[in-house]
Amino acid sequence: MASGFDPSARLQSKDGICAYLGHISHAQYDGWRARGIVPGPVTGTNRYDIRQHDHVLDLLAGIIARQQTRKLSPLEEWEAANARAA
């Protein structure tokens, strides 16, 4: 498989993202995607976002924490319970 990785481009081809992730095969990438390890291409394209891949891998590795969900205030609870569709 050709490298296809362009270090100056944020969006990569599948060859490029596979090279970026350690020269893995397309089949390995597809397996990781099926297991939720990598996010797949940008919606509606066949390009893969390096920053999104880094973010997902950082979350999985525990390098960055998922945002903590905070408890709603009584006002926010009331608003959520009484909201009407626009």
N, C-alpha and C positions, 0 to 999 in steps of 0.2 A: 504494500500500500504506500502510495506517495505521501510525503509529509503533509503538504497542503496548509501547514500552519503559518499564519502571517502574524508576527508579534505586534505589528502596528494596528491590527484590526480588532475591534471589540467583538464583532460578529464573525464567526468562523463557519467554514463548511464542515460536514461531518468528518472528513479526513482531518481537517485542522483541529477540531475539538478532540478527536481521538489521539492525535499527536500530543496535544496540550496535556491530556490526562495520562501521559506516560506511554504513548505509542501503543495504545490498546487497539484491538480489532473492533470493527463495527459490531460484530456479534457480542463481544464483551460489553460494549457501550449499551447495546439494546437490552442485555441482561441486567445491567445496572439500572437502566431506566425502568424496566419492569419492576425492579425491587425498590424504586424510589430513591436511589442513590444519586442520580443525576436528573436534571429537570427536562431534558429534551429541547427541541428547537423552539425559537420564539414563535408564538402563535401566528399561524397564517404564512409562515416562511419555512425555508429549509436551512436556516442559519441558526447557529448556537451561540448564545451570549456567554462570553468568558466570565464576566462579573457575576452573572446569575449562578453559573456553575461553582465559582469560588464561594459565593454566599451559602449555597446549599451544602457544600462540602464542609465549610466552616461550622455550620449549624450541627451537622452530623458528628463532627469531630469534637464538639463542645468548645470550640475556640470562641464562638460568640453564643450568647444565650437567646433563646426565643423571648419575644416580649412577654412580660408577665401580664396576664389579664387581671385587671383590677375590678373590685366589686363596684357595682353601680350605686350611685347615691340614691336616696329615696326619691328625689325628683326625677332622676334618669329612669328609675324603675317605673314610676308612674307614667312618664312620657312613653316608654316602650310599651306598657300595657294598654295605653289609651290612644296610641297613634292610629290615625286613619290613613288609608291609601290615598294618595293624591289623585 
